[in-house]
Amino acid sequence: MEERGWSGFSGRLAYALRALADLLMPRRCLVCGEVLETLPAGADRRSLSAHLCPACMEDLPETFFWSWEENPVEQQLWHRVGIIHATSLYFYRQGSEYTRLVQAVKYDGNLRLGRALGRELGRRMAAAGRFSKPAIQAIVPVPLHPLRRWKRGYNQAEVIARGLAEGMGEKPLPVVTDLLRRARYTRTQTKLSAEGKQRNVAGAFVLRPSVDARLQAAGIRHLLIVDDVITTGATLSEVIKPLLPHFRISVATIAFVE
């Protein structure tokens, strides 16, 4: 009884402190800007609902690609490279307020949101079952060039990958950050044409033989490559090419640009 009493008191105290913090510094929905209610006791503060209001959570333009065979992102990549499966969490539409989610992670340093988005997608992938046939054994985020990572302070793909690793199962999958390196600095892809994007990233990613050998020795054969957004598939196809002789590849991104 004593333990339950203390647990109940500490839970109420934690809620009161969160409510006070929300009163002094109100948290707002990243999509619509509405003030968020204080999360109830026992709520998962690492979830996406800690960043979005209930209405915007309900209206999230989900792709459902995790349970959709031959979905558009798979078809887009199959035209370029050989992959097993691919998925994205939501549709990225110009003019939609939901574009703020990826922008907040990539440019504003909202790492908690990045991890929450990864967990959200990981849970859906795990529930659908497609990504366990064959089972994914490790997760590889698309690397940033060292200079860009130094400027930004983090790699958003790695943040998302760690959330995915947590969401896909009770025991998080290993996140391998040193298998690939970005061999040269490339321009941002945002304003380039499809052809320009392909030329910009051609040959930009190089496999590290020592890490490759380590994964092979551990029996790891199926990798999940993770990035924030897929537009034309140019970057992801260049990431995948040096891996194909050694691994089976699946892909996950937070957003799919229509």
C-alpha positions as CSV (number, residue, x, y, z in Angstrom):
1,M,0.0,0.0,0.0
2,E,2.9,2.3,0.9
3,E,4.5,1.8,-2.5
4,R,1.2,2.4,-4.4
5,G,0.6,5.5,-2.3
6,W,4.0,7.0,-3.1
7,S,3.7,6.0,-6.7
8,G,0.3,7.8,-6.9
9,F,1.7,10.9,-5.2
10,S,4.8,11.0,-7.5
11,G,2.6,10.7,-10.5
12,R,0.3,13.5,-9.4
13,L,3.3,15.7,-8.6
14,A,4.8,15.0,-12.1
15,Y,1.5,15.9,-13.7
16,A,1.3,19.1,-11.6
17,L,4.8,20.1,-12.6
18,R,4.1,19.5,-16.3
19,A,0.9,21.5,-16.0
20,L,2.8,24.4,-14.5
21,A,5.4,24.2,-17.2
22,D,2.7,24.2,-19.9
23,L,1.1,27.2,-18.2
24,L,4.3,29.2,-18.1
25,M,5.6,28.1,-21.5
26,P,2.6,26.7,-23.5
27,R,3.4,23.9,-26.0
28,R,1.8,24.4,-29.3
29,C,0.7,21.9,-32.0
30,L,3.4,22.0,-34.7
31,V,0.8,21.8,-37.5
32,C,-2.0,24.2,-36.5
33,G,-0.4,26.2,-33.7
34,E,-3.1,25.4,-31.1
35,V,-2.1,25.2,-27.5
36,L,-1.6,21.6,-26.4
37,E,-3.3,20.2,-23.3
38,T,-1.0,18.8,-20.6
39,L,-0.4,15.2,-21.2
40,P,-2.3,13.0,-18.7
41,A,-0.5,10.9,-16.2
42,G,0.9,7.7,-17.7
43,A,0.9,9.2,-21.3
44,D,3.9,8.4,-23.4
45,R,5.7,11.8,-23.6
46,R,7.9,10.4,-26.4
47,S,4.9,9.9,-28.7
48,L,3.8,12.0,-31.6
49,S,0.8,13.2,-29.6
50,A,3.2,15.2,-27.5
51,H,3.8,17.4,-30.5
52,L,0.4,17.5,-32.3
53,C,-3.1,18.2,-31.1
54,P,-5.7,15.4,-31.4
55,A,-7.3,16.9,-34.5
56,C,-4.0,17.1,-36.4
57,M,-3.0,13.6,-35.3
58,E,-6.3,12.4,-36.7
59,D,-5.8,14.2,-40.0
60,L,-2.2,13.2,-40.5
61,P,-2.0,12.3,-44.3
62,E,-0.7,8.8,-43.7
63,T,0.4,6.8,-46.8
64,F,-0.4,3.3,-45.4
65,F,2.6,2.1,-47.6
66,W,3.7,-0.2,-44.7
67,S,0.9,-2.5,-45.6
68,W,0.6,-1.8,-49.3
69,E,2.5,-4.1,-51.7
70,E,4.0,-2.4,-54.7
71,N,3.2,1.0,-53.3
72,P,4.4,4.2,-55.1
73,V,7.6,4.6,-53.2
74,E,8.6,1.0,-54.0
75,Q,7.8,1.5,-57.6
76,Q,9.8,4.7,-57.7
77,L,12.9,3.0,-56.3
78,W,12.4,-0.2,-58.4
79,H,13.0,1.9,-61.5
80,R,16.4,2.8,-60.1
81,V,17.7,0.0,-57.9
82,G,16.7,-3.4,-56.5
83,I,15.0,-3.2,-53.1
84,I,12.8,-5.5,-51.1
85,H,10.3,-3.2,-49.4
86,A,9.8,0.6,-48.9
87,T,7.5,2.8,-47.0
88,S,6.9,6.4,-45.8
89,L,4.8,7.7,-42.9
90,Y,2.9,10.5,-44.5
91,F,2.4,12.4,-47.8
92,Y,4.4,15.6,-48.1
93,R,2.3,18.1,-50.1
94,Q,3.4,21.6,-51.0
95,G,1.2,24.1,-49.2
96,S,0.2,21.6,-46.4
97,E,0.9,22.6,-42.8
98,Y,2.2,19.0,-42.3
99,T,5.4,20.0,-44.2
100,R,6.4,21.8,-40.9
101,L,7.1,18.4,-39.3
102,V,10.1,17.5,-41.5
103,Q,11.2,21.1,-41.5
104,A,11.2,21.2,-37.7
105,V,13.4,18.2,-37.5
106,K,15.7,19.0,-40.4
107,Y,16.3,22.8,-39.8
108,D,15.0,23.7,-36.4
109,G,16.7,20.9,-34.4
110,N,13.5,19.4,-33.0
111,L,15.2,16.0,-32.3
112,R,12.4,14.8,-30.0
113,L,10.0,15.2,-32.9
114,G,12.3,13.3,-35.2
115,R,12.5,10.4,-32.8
116,A,8.8,10.4,-32.3
117,L,8.1,10.3,-36.0
118,G,10.5,7.4,-36.3
119,R,8.8,5.5,-33.5
120,E,5.4,6.2,-35.1
121,L,6.5,4.7,-38.4
122,G,8.3,1.8,-36.7
123,R,5.2,0.8,-34.9
124,R,3.1,0.7,-38.1
125,M,5.8,-1.3,-39.9
126,A,6.0,-3.8,-37.1
127,A,2.2,-4.2,-36.9
128,A,1.9,-4.7,-40.7
129,G,4.4,-7.5,-40.8
130,R,5.7,-6.9,-44.3
131,F,9.1,-5.8,-43.1
132,S,9.7,-9.1,-41.3
133,K,9.7,-11.0,-44.5
134,P,12.7,-11.3,-44.6
135,A,13.4,-9.8,-41.2
136,I,15.3,-6.5,-41.1
137,Q,18.5,-7.0,-39.0
138,A,20.0,-3.5,-38.8
139,I,19.1,0.1,-39.7
140,V,21.4,2.4,-41.6
141,P,20.7,6.2,-41.8
142,V,21.7,8.1,-44.9
143,P,24.9,9.8,-43.9
144,L,25.6,13.5,-44.0
145,H,28.9,15.0,-45.2
146,P,31.0,15.8,-42.2
147,L,31.0,19.5,-42.9
148,R,27.2,19.6,-43.2
149,R,26.8,17.5,-40.0
150,W,29.2,19.9,-38.2
151,K,27.1,22.9,-39.4
152,R,23.8,21.3,-38.4
153,G,25.0,19.6,-35.3
154,Y,23.3,16.3,-36.0
155,N,22.1,14.0,-38.7
156,Q,18.3,14.1,-38.9
157,A,18.2,10.6,-40.6
158,E,20.1,9.1,-37.7
159,V,17.6,10.7,-35.2
160,I,14.7,9.2,-37.2
161,A,16.5,5.8,-37.4
162,R,16.9,5.6,-33.7
163,G,13.2,6.2,-33.3
164,L,12.4,3.5,-35.9
165,A,14.7,1.1,-34.1
166,E,12.7,1.6,-30.9
167,G,9.3,1.4,-32.6
168,M,9.9,-1.8,-34.6
169,G,10.2,-4.1,-31.6
170,E,10.7,-4.6,-27.9
171,K,14.4,-5.0,-28.5
172,P,15.6,-2.1,-30.6
173,L,17.4,-3.0,-33.8
174,P,21.1,-1.9,-34.1
175,V,21.6,1.4,-35.8
176,V,24.8,1.4,-37.9
177,T,26.1,4.8,-38.6
178,D,29.6,4.0,-40.0
179,L,28.8,1.6,-42.9
180,L,28.7,4.4,-45.4
181,R,30.5,7.6,-45.8
182,R,29.7,10.6,-47.9
183,A,32.7,10.9,-50.1
184,R,32.1,14.5,-51.3
185,Y,30.1,17.6,-50.4
186,T,27.0,17.9,-52.5
187,R,24.6,20.8,-53.1
188,T,21.2,20.7,-51.4
189,Q,18.7,18.8,-53.6
190,T,15.7,21.1,-52.9
191,K,15.8,23.3,-56.0
192,L,17.4,21.0,-58.5
193,S,15.7,19.3,-61.4
194,A,15.4,15.5,-61.4
195,E,18.4,15.1,-63.7
196,G,20.3,17.6,-61.6
197,K,19.6,15.7,-58.5
198,Q,20.9,12.5,-60.0
199,R,24.1,14.2,-61.2
200,N,24.5,15.9,-57.9
201,V,24.7,12.7,-55.8
202,A,26.2,10.3,-58.3
203,G,28.9,8.3,-56.7
204,A,28.7,10.4,-53.5
205,F,28.4,7.4,-51.1
206,V,31.2,4.9,-50.4
207,L,31.1,1.6,-48.4
208,R,33.5,1.1,-45.5
209,P,35.0,-2.4,-46.1
210,S,35.9,-3.0,-42.4
211,V,32.3,-2.3,-41.3
212,D,30.9,-4.3,-44.2
213,A,33.1,-7.3,-43.1
214,R,31.9,-6.9,-39.4
215,L,28.3,-7.0,-40.4
216,Q,28.8,-9.9,-42.8
217,A,30.6,-11.8,-40.0
218,A,27.6,-11.1,-37.7
219,G,25.3,-12.6,-40.3
220,I,23.5,-9.3,-41.0
221,R,22.1,-9.5,-44.6
222,H,18.9,-7.3,-44.6
223,L,19.3,-3.5,-44.0
224,L,16.7,-0.8,-43.6
225,I,18.0,2.5,-45.1
226,V,16.4,5.5,-43.5
227,D,16.1,9.1,-44.6
228,D,13.7,12.0,-43.8
229,V,12.1,12.6,-47.3
230,I,12.0,10.8,-50.6
231,T,11.3,13.0,-53.7
232,T,12.7,11.4,-56.8
233,G,14.7,8.6,-55.2
234,A,18.0,10.0,-56.5
235,T,19.8,10.2,-53.2
236,L,18.5,6.9,-51.9
237,S,19.4,5.0,-55.1
238,E,23.0,6.3,-54.8
239,V,23.1,5.2,-51.1
240,I,21.8,1.8,-52.0
241,K,24.1,1.0,-55.0
242,P,27.3,0.2,-53.1
243,L,25.3,-2.0,-50.6
244,L,23.6,-4.2,-53.2
245,P,26.4,-6.7,-53.8
246,H,26.5,-7.4,-50.0
247,F,23.0,-6.9,-48.6
248,R,19.2,-7.0,-49.2
249,I,17.8,-3.5,-48.8
250,S,14.5,-2.0,-47.6
251,V,13.8,1.7,-47.2
252,A,11.8,3.9,-44.8
253,T,11.3,7.7,-44.9
254,I,9.1,10.0,-42.9
255,A,7.7,11.8,-45.8
256,F,6.9,10.9,-49.5
257,V,6.7,13.9,-51.8
258,E,3.8,13.6,-54.2
